[in-house]
Amino acid sequence: MLKWTPKSEIDLDQIREHIAIQFDVDLAIEIINNLIDHVETLLSSNPLAGHIVESNPLFSKLVFDGNSIYYCENPKDKHLYIVYVRARGTDFQDDRLNTQEVA
């Protein structure tokens, strides 16, 4: 099972809001829906699809339309948790990769 943490949902909302302001509300909704569908479809069928993050090998990363999606497996319940969605063109926040949100 794939779960989105509250912080990753905030990331999606911020990306959606930025696109809506800069371009168009309908485009923002479409882009976020496509990102979510892609990630959920891919990871549901292949949880090892992402690349391991060198700085923190507990996490893996997918890239979709320039956005980076970071996730990990909770060893207790074996679910995958999306913990961080980094919008393209933004700086990586290493402190976002922590397992506290998935424990």
N, C-alpha and C positions, 0 to 999 in steps of 0.2 A: 504494500500500500504506500502511496505517495502522499505526503502531507506538506503543506506550506506553513511555515512559522509566521507568527504575527508580524515580525520584522520584514520578512520577505513579501508579505501582503502589502505592507506600507511601501516597500520599494516599488511594487507594481503600480500602486496608486500614484506615487510620485512621477513615475515614468508616464503613466496615462495622462496625468494633469499637465505635464510639460508638453506633451505632444498636442493635447487639446488646445493649450494656450498658443503654442507656436504655429499650429497647422489647422487641425479640425477635430471636433469631438468624435465624429464617426470614425475617422482614421485612427484616433487614439484607442477607441474601443476595439476596433478590428486588429490593430497591432498587438495589443495585450492579449486578446482572445487567441490569436494565432500563436503567440509565445507560450501561453498556458497549454493549449492543445498539443503543441509540438513537444514540450517537455513531458507532459503527462503520458502521451502516447509512446514516446521513445523510452522513457524510464520504466514504464509499466512492462514493456516487452524486453528491455535490456538494461537492467540497473547498472551495468558496468560500462555503459556507453560513453561516459565522460572521461576526461583525462585527470589523473591524480594531480593535486596541487602540490608542487614541490615544497613550498614553504610550510605546508601542513598536510601530510599524507592521509589524514583522516577524512579529508574532503576531496571531492571531485568537481570538475567544472565542465559545463556545456556552454557552447556559444550559439546563439540564435539571433540572426540579424544584427550582429555586433554587440548584443547584450550578453553578459556573462552570468550564468546561473550556477551557483555553488550549492552543493548538497552533500549529505553524509547519511550513513546508515546508523540507526540507533541499535547498539548491540543487544539491548533488552527486548525490544519488540520487533526488531528486524525491519522496521518501516524506514523508507527513505524520507528525509526531511530536506526541503529546500530552505536554506537559511539566509541566502543573500542573493539578490538580483542586482547586478551592477550595470547601470545604463551605459551604453556606449559613450565614449568621450569623457567619462568621469574617472576619477582616481580610485584605485583599489584601496579598500579599507581593511587591512589585515585583521583588525580587532573584531570584525564581523564574523570571522571564522572561529566560532567557539561552540562547544557541544552543550553548553548550559541550556540552550533553548530546546534541545531534543531529549534531555534527560527526564 
